[in-house]
Structure formats: C-alpha cells, structure tokens
Amino acid sequence: MSLPAQRDAIEENDAPAVDWPRVVRLLSLSRRLDEVEETRLIPQKKVLYQFSARGHDMAQILLGLQLHHRHDAVAGYYRSRPLLLALGVSPEHALTGSMGREGGYSDGRDIGVVFNHSSREGPSALPMCGGVGTQYTPAAGHAQAVEYRRTVLRDAAYEGAIAVALGGDASVATNGFWSALTMATTLCLPMLFYVEDNGYGISVPGTLQTPGADIAANLASFKGLHILSGDGVDPVEAACLTAQAVAFVRERRAPCLLRLRVPRLQGHSFQDTQAYKPAATVEAEWGRDPLPRLKSHLVPGMMGEAEWERIESEAREAVEAALAHAEAQPVPRPDGITRFVFSEAEPQAAGGLRAEGIEPRGGTDTPAPSGPRINMVTAIRRVLDAELALNESMVVFGEDIGPKGGVHGVTLGLQARHGAHRVFDTSLSEEGIVGRAVGMAMAGLMPVPEIQFRKYADPAMEQINDAGTVRWRTGNRFAAPMVLRMPIGFFKCGDPWHSQTNEVQFVHSPGWKVAVPSNAEDAVGLLRTALRGDDPVMFLEHRAMLDAGWARRAYPGDDYMLPFGRARTTMAGEALTIVTWGAMVERCEEAARRSGHSVEVMDLRTLMPWDARAVLASVRRTRRCLVVHEDLRTGGFGAEIVATVAEEAFLDLDAPACRLTMPDIPSPHSPALLDHAVPSVSRIAARIAELVEY
C-alpha cells in the first residue's frame, strides 16, 4: 500500500483500544514536568540540562502504552521522557534524575536527561548514550539477542518480545542508524525504528539530513523493511499507526520503520531560542500542538470537561509532590564516585550473566601444561571452542570470522562446530559490531566481537566508550560485559592502516580492561578470565606473535585462568628493570642476553589494570627502569609507568627512568623503515648499556 493510500485508509473505527484517560494523565504529567523545570528549577540552577518534549509527547505515550512484554527494550534519546512515563517511570524518579540527585537515573553521574530504566516485570529502557544515533545499534543487538534466546536457547519467555529505537529526523543521517537498518533487514530482526520527524536537527533543517526531508519516502524500496508514515499529532492516526507498527514487529518478527511528523514546540534545549526559525514556522508548529488536538478528540464525546480538568489538576498535584520528593533527596556523595567503574561483589540489575543469576565459572591460576607447544592462534581458538561449548549464552562474531575463520585464521572451524547462530559474520560496520554487542550483553548474552585490525576500531569508538562507562554512569543498574578481540601491531611489514597499536586509547576509556598477551599460555589464561568475567575486556592479539616460534607454549589446561593485573618476570636480573608487553617481550629478552648485563624483564600482560606494585618492587631493587613499547612515545602507556616510578620510587633510582618507543609517526610499510621505527634488539641493548653505565 502506498503511503498516501495508507493514510487515507485510517478511519475512526480503525483506532485500536486506547486508555485515553491514561494518555491524558501522562501527557499532563509530561507537560507539567517541563513547565516546572523551565519556570522554577532552571532559574534556580537545580536543573542544568533540559530538553522539552512538547509536541513529541502524545505520540511517544501512545507508543509506550503498546509496549507491555517483559522483555521488550527501548533505546531512546534526550527527548524521550514521555515514553518513560508510559513505561512506568514515576514523576518522582524523573525529577530526581533531572536534578542530578541520589536515587535518580545515574545518582548524579550523568546528565539529568540521560536515562535508564531496568524492570523485571515490564519493558526496560536501555541506558541512553550522549551521541546522536548511538541508540540504534544496541537496539538492533537486543533484537538479535531476543531472537537468539527464542530460537537457539528455546526460551519461550522471549516469544513476542521486540526492540524499539527512538530517534529524531536528524539521527537518520548517522552511521548508527544505517548500520542498525542493515542489521535489522538482513537478519529480519523484531525491531521498530521510531522516527520523530520535527523537521530540525537543532537548527539544521531536515532537507540537509535526508533528501526531500522524508526518510520514509527515501526508504520505500528498502528490502525487508515495513514502512509506515503519518501525523503524530492527530490522536487517531498516531494511535493507529503506532499499534500497526508494534503489531507488525511482534507478529511478523520483522523490522518496521514508523515515521511520525511532530512539531518541536520549544528549542532543541532550554538554552535554544529558535532564532533560526521564521516566526511563521513557529506559529504553524504551535498550531499543531497535540494537546488541544487530543482534547478536541475526547471532549465532550469520550469524557467531560470536568474529568479533563480533574486529570490535569491531579497531574499538577502529582508533580508538586514529586518535586518535594526530589528536593528531599541528597546531592550525590563524592566518596563513592570511583565505585562501579568495574564489576563489584554486588551484581548489576541488568546486563551480563550475573544479572541473570549465573555466577561465572571459576578456574585455577596454576597452569597444567600438556601436549606439544602450540602457537597463539591455536591457543585462542582452543579457548573460544571450549568456552562456546560450556556457555550457551556466548556468541562470536565479526567480519569474515565464519567460514573463512577470520583474516588471521583464529576462528577457523568454529562456525562448523557450533553453528552459524553462535559464530557468524557481520556486515562491514565496526559501529554495528560493537553496538550490537552492547545490546546483546544487556540482554544477558556474552558477546565476543572481533575487529579485524586495531585501526578499524576507530569508527566504533563512541560505542566502545559507551560500553565501558555504562556500569558507572547507571550506578551499577546496567553493564555490558563482552570480550572485544582485535589484532594489533606489525607483522612482516607495517602500514598506517593495519599495524597500529595505540593501546593507551583503550586504557584511557574508563570501564575497559585491557589484555596484551605475548605468548600462547598467557593468551589462554587471560582470554578465559575475560570470557568468564563480568566486565568489558579489550583483548589485543599481536600479529607478529600469532604464529611466532618464541610465543609457542604448551596448552595450560581448560581451567587455567590468569588474573588481570599480574605481571610476569620472564628474566631475573639485578642491574636494570625492563617493563614491556606484547611483541616487545621477546626482543627485550634477546637484548638483555646480548647486553651482557644482569637485566630483569617484566611482561605486564595487562595494561588495565597494570601491576604497579611488582614494577615498583623490581625497580627499587635494580634502581634502574627502562620501558619499551611499540606504541608512539608521546602519550604512550610508557609515560604512565615512568611517571609512577618517578612519583613512587624517585629516591631509589640511580639513573633516570626512561622510555624506548616508536617515534611519533604512523607505522611505515617498508620493512627497512619499520625496522628503524620499532624498537629493535640492538637499540634496546644499546639503551641497556647506557642506563647501566649511567
């Protein structure tokens, strides 16, 4: 059916059953909350960020009232409070969140409009992220997890559940929107794209976001996508279209895009005066206010004027009571600000296995080597194989990891052994890979995504940052445990695109643990610990060590788990401590032997956390410290180590704490240039001599 014909087909008697008094109450609450914030709390500086939902509100409420499945999940954005009210968020909780008080969405850790809502009895609102468009791929990941739990795990509780992503018309220009659209349509996921088209992205008109300013018309021929479009301020049309969209996704288990035209009756935020809009445009928008449209629809036919006024009066009283409650809540206590960066004894309410009541498996930190020496590729594959067999909630995915087995062969054979639902290829979108993993993790799975090369992770950095901070910024209400695997560094040659390390960027992303094994045994122990853990882990696999003879070790056993933050002394010495990791460990050992000096070599193995205690103990004994790493010098992780040594052990030093690194250049392609740039055995040995003889 064409979109014009679809609109013509909507008649009064087609309207679904709607609890209109409840719609009026929720709309009145939303309007009153906006008014109280704008007229009282912002001038009093008790609310610092405010985004009015006027104009968007009625349609959102109609959507929220259609979401009733306990495993439905919604990913919204800063103008989604009316939806939250419809999902059951109280005015007290909403205002406490807006005011940044304890007991709000984040206990004051995040902007007041950045929400989350975890519910065991009804739909949940996934933690909102700050970036426009970042809500789409986690919603798609949640939809894929719903299908996985329904079809693979045979969990009947997920029958009929759907995922919904809300976004404005500007958000459809983002990478996240298009990545999620590809995922939802190619995989036929139960996902609703709910686009609130108000014609502006802050001040930028929709004509610069989408050709013709109509995403529904542009996607009319998109395969595998059901499209509905219409007026979001007409009560009957909005109710009909919303009901049709939700019913389609539930019944067909397929994606739908619903575009509703709504006015943005206030600025983008409270500070936005809308001076960029012509006066006639503002007047026309107010002429489309859904509140009087709703009243005209209901009064006097379905309810009397007195009932309408009573509901509005009760809403005013409810908001005043909510304000008194929020005012009584304490401001956040700074003594707890460092809690929940990583998992603690208390499990999160949603996300990961612990939220499902499943405690991670234990193991042993004592290796039990058996069999021949194996390379790191085989070691990693063997752990993934064993953990897939043990944990039916674990899924492995990325570009080319299925039949091909990954560009480095690490996942070869895993799809044939465990099935294409558990080990699968993805579309070419790193944001989609990591964003999907976020949604899967929040739905109780253990996702193991792969990025082909370190540089390719850059398009996913927003999702990486959001995944790492979700536990902290929701006060342990949500978490997104996953293991993100990624090759780093040079191999036979280098280049600016496939040979980057830049581990420090992930160390500087709060909430991520970072592992950089140098050999097969450590790779086994660290990977198994990550897979049985409850935090996001960046597992960095150095390309030069994947098949290196030096890195081969006997398999340490199916229960071997290596704790993070425990360095290993690979060579004992008395004259100098070398601190290193990854591919540089082998070179440092060889340089130490060549130097003729008594050198202690320490392999950190993990950078977050890192074993500062062991490093300081060694440096205090040898009285000299050299940090060797492949990453760039300026701002590299070696600077953190040297700073710690200088701060904690300065008086114990007989020579300056030093670094030997790559220069501040991209990785060069020519082997001759690469050998000059990356710390070599001869350069390390020369630096050892300089420091010992200092």
C-alpha positions as MATLAB code, in Angstrom:
seq = 'MSLPAQRDAIEENDAPAVDWPRVVRLLSLSRRLDEVEETRLIPQKKVLYQFSARGHDMAQILLGLQLHHRHDAVAGYYRSRPLLLALGVSPEHALTGSMGREGGYSDGRDIGVVFNHSSREGPSALPMCGGVGTQYTPAAGHAQAVEYRRTVLRDAAYEGAIAVALGGDASVATNGFWSALTMATTLCLPMLFYVEDNGYGISVPGTLQTPGADIAANLASFKGLHILSGDGVDPVEAACLTAQAVAFVRERRAPCLLRLRVPRLQGHSFQDTQAYKPAATVEAEWGRDPLPRLKSHLVPGMMGEAEWERIESEAREAVEAALAHAEAQPVPRPDGITRFVFSEAEPQAAGGLRAEGIEPRGGTDTPAPSGPRINMVTAIRRVLDAELALNESMVVFGEDIGPKGGVHGVTLGLQARHGAHRVFDTSLSEEGIVGRAVGMAMAGLMPVPEIQFRKYADPAMEQINDAGTVRWRTGNRFAAPMVLRMPIGFFKCGDPWHSQTNEVQFVHSPGWKVAVPSNAEDAVGLLRTALRGDDPVMFLEHRAMLDAGWARRAYPGDDYMLPFGRARTTMAGEALTIVTWGAMVERCEEAARRSGHSVEVMDLRTLMPWDARAVLASVRRTRRCLVVHEDLRTGGFGAEIVATVAEEAFLDLDAPACRLTMPDIPSPHSPALLDHAVPSVSRIAARIAELVEY';
ca = [
       0.000    0.000    0.000;
       1.387    3.442   -0.869;
       1.890    5.899    1.971;
      -0.923    8.266    0.811;
      -3.312    5.329    0.475;
      -2.233    4.088    3.879;
      -3.149    7.440    5.446;
      -6.472    7.548    3.627;
      -7.314    4.101    4.991;
      -7.154    5.247    8.607;
     -10.671    5.818    9.864;
     -12.077    6.456   13.302;
     -13.390    2.912   13.642;
      -9.935    1.530   12.862;
      -8.495    3.033   16.043;
      -7.148    0.445   18.493;
      -8.401    0.238   22.038;
      -6.656    3.081   23.865;
      -6.892    4.031   27.519;
      -7.459    7.675   26.671;
      -7.785    8.921   30.278;
      -4.360    7.408   30.940;
      -2.987    9.157   27.855;
      -4.381   12.451   29.142;
      -2.872   11.877   32.571;
       0.564   11.009   31.213;
       0.530   13.907   28.759;
      -0.487   16.269   31.550;
       2.339   14.935   33.734;
       4.845   15.426   30.934;
       3.730   18.995   30.244;
       3.763   19.873   33.923;
       7.244   18.404   34.398;
       8.519   20.521   31.501;
       6.853   23.620   32.944;
       8.217   23.149   36.455;
      11.738   22.657   35.128;
      11.594   25.679   32.830;
       9.934   28.137   35.177;
      11.430   27.132   38.518;
      14.238   24.584   38.502;
      16.348   26.027   35.672;
      16.260   29.594   37.070;
      17.183   28.106   40.459;
      20.028   26.181   38.778;
      18.658   22.921   40.139;
      18.305   21.539   36.608;
      21.288   22.197   34.330;
      20.206   20.482   31.100;
      16.604   20.446   29.920;
      15.047   19.180   26.709;
      11.317   19.764   26.356;
       9.258   17.024   24.753;
       6.328   19.306   23.888;
       4.939   18.231   20.543;
       6.581   14.810   20.653;
       4.836   13.770   23.833;
       1.447   12.388   22.869;
       2.800   10.084   20.168;
       5.525    8.770   22.495;
       2.932    7.980   25.145;
       0.822    6.077   22.624;
       3.930    4.075   21.748;
       4.823    3.382   25.372;
       1.366    2.039   26.120;
       1.835   -0.525   23.326;
       4.956   -1.942   24.982;
       3.958   -4.469   27.600;
       6.178   -7.520   27.111;
       8.600   -8.013   29.997;
      11.462   -8.480   27.530;
      10.655   -5.506   25.331;
      13.507   -2.997   25.316;
      13.534    0.627   24.235;
      16.562    2.699   23.273;
      15.628    6.357   23.374;
      17.269    9.750   23.438;
      17.138   13.008   25.386;
      13.562   13.885   24.374;
      12.063   10.541   25.416;
      10.720   11.269   28.903;
       7.044   10.931   27.900;
       7.807    7.383   26.776;
       9.464    6.668   30.115;
       6.380    7.873   31.963;
       4.300    5.491   29.838;
       6.672    2.638   30.719;
       6.071    3.243   34.416;
       8.818    5.668   35.443;
       7.365    7.809   38.216;
       7.422   11.624   38.203;
       9.477   11.373   41.410;
      12.167    9.309   39.705;
      12.105   11.514   36.603;
      12.613   14.737   38.558;
      15.226   13.204   40.830;
      17.123   12.251   37.690;
      16.721   15.688   36.107;
      18.036   17.343   39.248;
      21.036   15.014   39.481;
      20.148   13.823   42.971;
      20.829   10.457   44.561;
      18.246    7.925   43.514;
      17.875    9.311   40.005;
      18.829    7.636   36.754;
      22.537    7.867   37.496;
      22.846    9.239   41.043;
      24.141   12.470   39.555;
      26.898   10.876   37.483;
      25.373   11.713   34.107;
      23.271   14.484   32.585;
      19.792   14.514   34.077;
      18.079   13.675   30.789;
      20.347   10.678   30.145;
      18.131    7.917   31.467;
      17.869    4.195   32.044;
      15.064    2.044   33.366;
      15.509   -1.563   34.402;
      12.375   -3.590   35.025;
      11.847   -7.283   35.737;
       8.082   -7.031   35.269;
       7.774   -4.915   32.145;
       9.692   -3.220   29.345;
      13.115   -1.751   30.062;
      14.713    1.398   28.720;
      18.306    0.660   27.728;
      20.782    3.213   29.038;
      20.729    6.269   26.839;
      24.005    7.474   25.334;
      25.048   11.035   24.694;
      25.786   10.715   20.971;
      23.044   11.192   18.391;
      22.328    7.907   16.625;
      24.145    5.725   19.151;
      20.864    4.197   20.308;
      20.167    2.277   17.111;
      22.806   -0.469   17.048;
      22.362   -1.523   20.704;
      18.627   -1.797   19.999;
      19.393   -3.993   16.992;
      21.719   -6.078   19.154;
      18.966   -6.514   21.707;
      16.575   -7.597   18.945;
      19.114  -10.173   17.750;
      19.527  -11.396   21.324;
      15.748  -11.764   21.618;
      15.760  -13.986   18.540;
      18.782  -15.927   19.806;
      17.148  -16.618   23.145;
      13.866  -17.504   21.485;
      15.183  -19.793   18.735;
      18.576  -21.082   19.899;
      18.112  -21.210   23.668;
      14.421  -22.145   23.255;
      13.376  -19.654   25.911;
       9.626  -19.222   25.491;
       9.679  -16.132   27.703;
      11.090  -14.179   24.742;
       8.283  -15.091   22.358;
       6.774  -11.833   21.114;
       9.407   -9.523   22.587;
      10.695   -6.652   20.447;
      13.252   -3.858   20.492;
      12.439   -0.231   19.758;
      14.789    2.619   18.899;
      13.571    6.209   19.041;
      15.297    8.975   17.143;
      14.715   12.360   15.627;
      14.832   13.062   11.909;
      18.454   14.235   12.168;
      19.537   10.916   13.663;
      18.740    9.074   10.432;
      21.852   10.636    8.886;
      24.159    8.881   11.346;
      26.280    5.768   10.892;
      24.413    4.092   13.730;
      21.041    4.380   12.003;
      22.244    2.883    8.728;
      24.222    0.148   10.425;
      21.209   -0.881   12.513;
      18.965   -0.726    9.461;
      21.293   -3.119    7.629;
      21.395   -5.471   10.601;
      17.643   -5.466   11.139;
      16.744   -6.054    7.490;
      19.404   -8.594    6.552;
      18.743  -10.648    9.693;
      14.975   -9.989    9.833;
      15.029   -8.753   13.425;
      11.993   -7.777   15.540;
      12.928   -4.091   15.705;
      10.898   -0.916   15.394;
      12.620    2.222   14.116;
      10.506    5.047   15.538;
      11.421    8.328   13.861;
      10.045   11.545   15.333;
      10.328   13.995   12.459;
      10.145   17.585   13.689;
      11.992   18.992   10.686;
      15.101   20.177   12.516;
      18.365   18.835   13.921;
      18.908   21.678   16.415;
      18.945   24.425   13.737;
      19.703   22.336   10.638;
      16.602   21.676    8.543;
      15.662   18.157    7.549;
      16.428   18.869    3.884;
      20.132   18.724    4.799;
      19.726   15.430    6.698;
      17.652   13.445    4.196;
      16.876   14.097    0.519;
      13.392   15.526    0.425;
      13.340   15.599    4.249;
      11.356   12.340    4.375;
      13.204    9.189    5.426;
      10.086    7.039    4.932;
       9.792    8.049    1.282;
      13.503    7.521    0.718;
      13.344    4.003    2.159;
      10.197    2.970    0.289;
      12.117    0.411   -1.769;
      14.390   -0.823    1.038;
      14.167   -4.614    1.081;
      12.846   -6.313    4.181;
      11.532   -3.148    5.843;
       7.873   -2.393    6.504;
       7.286    1.372    6.414;
       4.534    3.449    7.988;
       4.354    7.220    7.990;
       1.857    9.786    9.165;
       0.793   12.547   11.515;
       1.993   12.250   15.104;
      -0.308   14.975   16.442;
      -3.600   13.500   15.280;
      -4.700   11.176   18.110;
      -6.482    8.628   15.940;
      -3.827    8.469   13.216;
      -0.961    8.312   15.699;
      -2.688    5.588   17.720;
      -3.496    3.534   14.622;
      -0.038    3.773   13.102;
       1.702    3.002   16.385;
      -0.495   -0.030   17.016;
       0.046   -1.272   13.458;
       3.821   -0.834   13.713;
       4.165   -2.634   17.032;
       1.814   -5.427   15.957;
       3.741   -5.941   12.717;
       7.071   -6.316   14.512;
       5.623   -8.653   17.155;
       3.683  -10.875   14.788;
       5.994  -10.940   11.769;
       9.254  -10.953   13.754;
      10.482   -8.408   11.231;
      11.608   -4.760   11.229;
       9.376   -1.768   10.708;
      10.071    1.943   10.369;
       7.423    4.315   11.654;
       7.897    7.991   10.841;
       5.604   10.427   12.604;
       5.558   14.137   11.838;
       5.568   16.098   15.080;
       6.313   19.726   15.995;
       9.162   20.693   18.281;
       7.365   23.370   20.271;
      10.433   24.513   22.216;
      14.073   24.865   21.260;
      16.420   21.938   20.963;
      17.266   22.566   24.606;
      16.158   25.198   27.067;
      19.026   27.468   26.023;
      17.964   27.336   22.360;
      15.901   30.425   21.431;
      14.982   29.098   17.955;
      16.002   32.415   16.391;
      16.817   30.460   13.232;
      13.124   29.651   12.698;
      10.891   32.154   10.883;
       8.058   33.439   13.058;
       5.522   31.890   10.700;
       7.142   28.475   11.202;
       6.965   28.772   14.983;
       3.327   29.847   14.773;
       2.489   26.932   12.484;
       4.180   24.496   14.845;
       2.164   25.722   17.799;
      -0.923   25.318   15.633;
      -0.091   21.595   15.561;
       0.209   21.164   19.342;
      -1.124   17.647   20.063;
      -2.546   18.630   23.474;
      -5.509   20.690   22.171;
      -5.911   18.130   19.361;
      -6.307   15.428   21.970;
      -8.772   17.481   23.972;
     -10.869   18.180   20.870;
     -10.908   14.461   20.136;
     -12.002   13.443   23.630;
     -14.129   16.315   24.970;
     -17.075   16.218   25.116;
     -17.538   12.890   23.305;
     -15.431   10.436   25.331;
     -15.022   12.443   28.525;
     -16.465   15.580   30.029;
     -14.712   18.886   30.615;
     -14.806   18.247   34.343;
     -12.969   14.928   34.003;
     -10.324   16.536   31.785;
      -9.791   19.309   34.320;
      -9.690   16.814   37.170;
      -6.957   14.802   35.452;
      -4.937   17.957   34.787;
      -5.347   19.044   38.402;
      -4.230   15.640   39.671;
      -1.194   15.812   37.380;
      -0.235   19.207   38.807;
      -0.547   17.850   42.331;
       1.461   14.741   41.428;
       4.287   16.827   40.007;
       4.344   19.096   43.061;
       4.585   16.015   45.275;
       7.292   14.618   43.018;
       9.198   17.891   43.271;
       9.022   17.795   47.041;
      10.313   14.238   46.964;
      13.173   15.116   44.602;
      14.108   18.183   46.659;
      14.361   15.953   49.721;
      16.867   13.625   48.079;
      20.505   14.301   48.960;
      23.038   15.551   46.488;
      25.401   12.761   45.418;
      28.173   11.912   47.857;
      31.616   12.271   46.313;
      33.097    9.475   48.431;
      31.500    6.888   46.164;
      32.376    8.430   42.818;
      35.007    5.814   41.928;
      32.683    2.861   42.515;
      31.285    0.769   39.649;
      33.940    1.520   37.067;
      34.377   -2.256   37.088;
      32.225   -5.049   38.494;
      31.966   -5.442   42.237;
      30.506   -8.022   44.591;
      27.013   -6.637   44.060;
      25.797   -7.707   40.593;
      24.233   -5.206   38.229;
      20.471   -5.228   37.760;
      20.661   -5.860   34.010;
      23.285   -6.984   31.524;
      25.646   -9.931   31.530;
      25.306  -13.354   33.075;
      25.388  -12.250   36.716;
      22.236  -10.216   36.216;
      20.639  -13.470   35.053;
      21.648  -15.107   38.326;
      24.501  -17.056   36.703;
      27.771  -16.828   38.590;
      30.901  -17.011   36.418;
      32.796  -20.275   36.387;
      35.957  -20.486   38.407;
      39.326  -21.913   37.467;
      42.934  -22.130   38.581;
      45.878  -19.798   38.120;
      48.250  -22.769   38.133;
      48.924  -23.987   34.599;
      48.833  -27.701   33.832;
      50.815  -27.852   30.572;
      50.190  -30.790   28.293;
      50.839  -31.709   24.697;
      53.116  -30.022   22.194;
      53.857  -26.320   22.032;
      51.119  -24.520   20.127;
      51.010  -21.085   18.565;
      48.852  -18.245   19.815;
      46.314  -18.696   17.006;
      45.664  -22.281   18.072;
      45.616  -21.353   21.743;
      42.992  -18.620   21.304;
      40.891  -20.822   19.038;
      41.015  -23.646   21.579;
      39.773  -21.370   24.376;
      36.953  -19.976   22.237;
      35.955  -23.521   21.268;
      35.955  -24.761   24.863;
      34.060  -21.760   26.252;
      31.452  -21.896   23.485;
      30.816  -25.497   24.499;
      30.466  -24.531   28.172;
      28.468  -21.298   27.845;
      25.433  -21.433   25.573;
      24.962  -17.681   26.008;
      28.298  -16.940   24.304;
      28.343  -15.779   20.674;
      31.352  -14.952   18.469;
      31.003  -12.581   15.521;
      32.729  -10.111   13.239;
      33.698   -9.585    9.618;
      34.921  -12.767    7.889;
      35.051  -14.861   11.068;
      32.612  -17.533    9.805;
      33.593  -19.919    7.001;
      36.827  -18.010    6.352;
      37.808  -18.271   10.011;
      38.979  -14.678   10.331;
      41.674  -12.864    8.397;
      44.240  -14.383   10.780;
      42.599  -17.818   10.971;
      41.800  -17.611   14.684;
      38.130  -18.665   14.376;
      38.683  -21.278   11.679;
      36.285  -24.203   12.121;
      34.296  -22.687   14.979;
      31.201  -21.988   12.874;
      31.144  -25.554   11.555;
      31.437  -26.871   15.109;
      28.994  -24.544   16.908;
      26.644  -23.342   14.185;
      26.043  -20.119   12.300;
      23.792  -18.752   15.047;
      26.679  -18.778   17.515;
      29.635  -17.948   15.269;
      28.620  -15.599   12.487;
      29.736  -12.954   10.041;
      28.523   -9.370   10.234;
      28.055   -6.509    7.843;
      31.009   -4.181    7.357;
      30.382   -1.714   10.155;
      32.548   -1.548   13.244;
      29.971    0.635   14.995;
      27.431   -2.068   14.238;
      29.710   -4.807   15.530;
      30.354   -3.168   18.896;
      26.916   -1.551   19.233;
      25.298   -4.919   18.536;
      27.477   -6.429   21.264;
      26.259   -3.790   23.737;
      22.621   -4.701   23.103;
      23.376   -8.427   23.290;
      25.242   -8.037   26.570;
      22.365   -6.093   28.104;
      20.069   -8.931   27.063;
      22.119  -11.427   29.063;
      24.438  -12.870   26.416;
      28.242  -12.957   26.401;
      29.203  -11.384   23.077;
      32.717  -11.859   21.682;
      33.021   -9.421   18.775;
      36.122   -9.159   16.612;
      37.529   -6.065   14.900;
      39.865   -7.102   12.076;
      42.638   -4.597   12.816;
      43.253   -2.025   15.536;
      42.822    0.976   13.207;
      39.421   -0.317   12.138;
      38.116    0.199   15.673;
      38.117    3.971   15.283;
      34.582    4.169   13.787;
      33.352    2.229   16.824;
      34.979    4.419   19.483;
      31.713    6.012   20.556;
      30.164    2.604   21.181;
      33.382    1.457   22.884;
      33.308    4.431   25.239;
      29.597    3.990   25.940;
      30.025    0.269   26.669;
      32.831    0.929   29.103;
      31.045    3.651   31.049;
      27.568    2.147   31.209;
      28.058    0.473   34.594;
      29.489    3.618   36.169;
      27.022    6.084   34.691;
      23.996    3.986   35.683;
      25.269    3.334   39.212;
      25.511   -0.448   38.595;
      21.994   -0.701   37.200;
      23.265   -1.849   33.792;
      26.501   -3.327   32.466;
      27.707   -4.583   29.097;
      30.264   -7.366   29.671;
      31.926   -8.525   26.461;
      35.309   -9.551   25.093;
      36.351   -7.423   22.125;
      39.136   -9.178   20.219;
      41.431   -7.219   17.971;
      44.803   -7.808   16.260;
      47.392   -5.079   16.757;
      50.898   -4.208   15.639;
      53.279   -5.062   12.808;
      53.807   -8.403   11.145;
      56.239   -8.923    8.238;
      55.867   -5.257    7.437;
      53.864   -2.323    8.710;
      51.494    0.325    7.378;
      49.332    3.124    8.782;
      46.117    1.069    8.489;
      46.808   -2.472    9.728;
      49.766   -2.114   12.095;
      48.662    0.384   14.707;
      48.843   -0.456   18.412;
      47.649    2.606   20.358;
      46.676    0.514   23.379;
      46.682    3.630   25.523;
      43.438    4.832   23.948;
      41.637    1.849   25.418;
      43.376    2.235   28.768;
      42.054    5.786   28.705;
      38.493    4.516   28.104;
      37.077    4.011   31.616;
      35.489    0.653   32.327;
      37.557   -1.429   29.894;
      40.099   -3.977   30.987;
      42.962   -4.338   28.520;
      44.971   -7.517   27.906;
      48.057   -7.759   25.668;
      49.427  -11.326   25.881;
      52.868  -12.031   24.461;
      52.580  -15.819   24.237;
      50.142  -18.694   23.887;
      49.970  -19.647   27.563;
      49.166  -16.117   28.702;
      46.651  -15.760   25.874;
      44.817  -18.835   27.174;
      44.713  -17.656   30.765;
      43.773  -14.066   30.059;
      41.139  -14.906   27.456;
      39.435  -17.456   29.680;
      39.398  -14.982   32.581;
      37.861  -12.376   30.292;
      35.208  -14.766   28.961;
      34.217  -15.820   32.471;
      34.268  -12.284   33.826;
      31.714   -9.529   34.192;
      33.413   -6.558   32.527;
      34.164   -5.337   29.017;
      37.625   -6.586   28.041;
      39.801   -5.416   25.170;
      41.786   -8.483   24.134;
      44.657   -7.376   21.908;
      46.364  -10.067   19.829;
      49.708   -9.006   18.408;
      50.003  -10.046   14.776;
      53.737  -10.758   14.989;
      53.195  -13.211   17.865;
      50.233  -15.163   16.496;
      52.489  -17.737   14.847;
      55.882  -16.785   16.281;
      58.050  -19.658   17.460;
      59.037  -17.792   20.634;
      55.373  -17.304   21.599;
      54.530  -21.013   21.365;
      53.762  -22.759   24.641;
      52.185  -25.993   25.803;
      48.433  -25.708   26.367;
      47.980  -24.882   30.096;
      44.634  -26.652   30.556;
      40.918  -25.946   30.215;
      40.706  -24.461   33.712;
      43.680  -22.119   33.507;
      42.670  -18.536   34.324;
      45.247  -15.779   34.652;
      44.238  -12.860   36.887;
      44.416   -9.414   35.335;
      46.970   -7.040   36.818;
      49.626   -9.681   37.495;
      52.919   -9.109   35.671;
      55.375  -11.916   34.988;
      59.128  -11.676   35.461;
      60.410  -13.503   32.385;
      64.114  -12.892   33.168;
      65.604  -12.163   36.579;
      68.298   -9.524   36.960;
      69.919   -7.049   39.318;
      71.189   -4.078   37.285;
      68.105   -2.855   35.395;
      64.364   -3.469   35.143;
      62.794   -3.512   31.686;
      58.993   -3.168   31.639;
      57.314   -4.225   28.416;
      54.452   -6.198   26.848;
      53.265   -7.773   23.602;
      55.787   -8.295   20.807;
      58.492   -6.353   22.636;
      58.927   -9.039   25.331;
      60.839  -11.360   23.006;
      63.047   -8.507   21.776;
      63.770   -7.297   25.313;
      64.815  -10.771   26.425;
      67.185  -11.126   23.464;
      68.575   -7.622   24.048;
      69.167   -8.431   27.715;
      71.131  -11.541   26.766;
      73.183   -9.645   24.198;
      73.944   -6.783   26.577;
      75.949   -8.915   28.960;
      74.307   -7.183   31.920;
      72.048   -8.572   34.633;
      68.656   -7.376   33.393;
      65.207   -8.120   34.772;
      62.487   -8.289   32.122;
      58.865   -7.843   33.207;
      55.944   -8.666   30.923;
      52.953   -6.642   32.150;
      50.464   -8.863   30.266;
      47.609   -6.469   31.097;
      47.603   -2.681   30.913;
      44.299   -2.130   32.697;
      44.845   -2.947   35.433;
      48.657   -2.967   35.410;
      50.896   -4.400   38.096;
      52.437   -1.240   39.505;
      53.320   -2.984   42.767;
      55.508   -5.587   41.057;
      57.165   -2.987   38.851;
      57.993   -0.717   41.787;
      59.362   -3.624   43.807;
      61.666   -4.588   40.961;
      62.793   -1.014   40.275;
      63.554   -0.398   43.941;
      65.830   -3.434   43.827;
      67.591   -2.807   40.486;
      67.486    1.012   40.864;
      67.002    1.490   37.122;
      63.957    1.360   34.850;
      63.506    1.188   31.082;
      60.066    0.941   29.491;
      59.960   -0.478   25.962;
      56.837   -0.408   23.835;
      55.801   -0.364   20.191;
      53.289    2.469   20.511;
      54.173    6.118   19.933;
      56.285    7.921   22.504;
      54.157   10.973   23.270;
      51.255    9.991   25.471;
      52.059    6.279   25.249;
      51.448    3.991   28.192;
      55.154    4.046   28.972;
      54.707    7.637   30.130;
      52.278    6.410   32.806;
      54.768    3.823   34.019;
      57.672    6.270   34.101;
      55.536    8.842   35.918;
      54.546    6.256   38.520;
      58.158    5.209   39.024;
      59.242    8.839   39.357;
      56.449    9.581   41.810;
      56.760    6.459   43.947;
      60.429    5.416   43.675;
      62.390    8.558   42.717;
      64.798    8.329   45.639;
      65.545    4.682   44.820;
      66.792    5.455   41.291;
      70.417    5.578   40.225;
      69.510    6.676   36.688;
      66.558    8.410   35.031;
      63.527    6.246   34.317;
      63.458    6.086   30.509;
      61.363    5.004   27.537;
      62.268    3.408   24.244;
      59.390    3.559   21.775;
      58.419    4.227   18.208;
      58.733    7.859   17.143;
      55.520    9.835   16.808;
      54.747    8.594   13.292;
      52.317    6.131   11.727;
      53.640    2.630   11.221;
      55.696    2.618    7.972;
      55.162   -0.052    5.328;
      58.702   -0.706    4.089;
      60.439   -3.357    6.231;
      63.545   -1.187    6.246;
      61.600    1.806    7.557;
      59.687   -0.369   10.019;
      62.899   -1.851   11.454;
      64.174    1.663   12.018;
      60.949    2.833   13.704;
      60.087   -0.085   16.017;
      62.469   -0.700   18.945;
      64.961   -3.297   17.723;
      67.074   -5.741   19.704;
      70.216   -3.716   19.002;
      68.632   -0.407   20.060;
      67.268   -1.958   23.238;
      70.677   -3.448   24.040;
      72.362   -0.083   23.484;
      69.883    1.620   25.813;
      70.524   -1.046   28.447;
      74.249   -0.266   28.307;
      73.639    3.482   28.608;
      71.458    3.128   31.692;
      73.625    0.526   33.461;
      76.690    2.686   32.923;
      74.925    5.946   33.874;
];
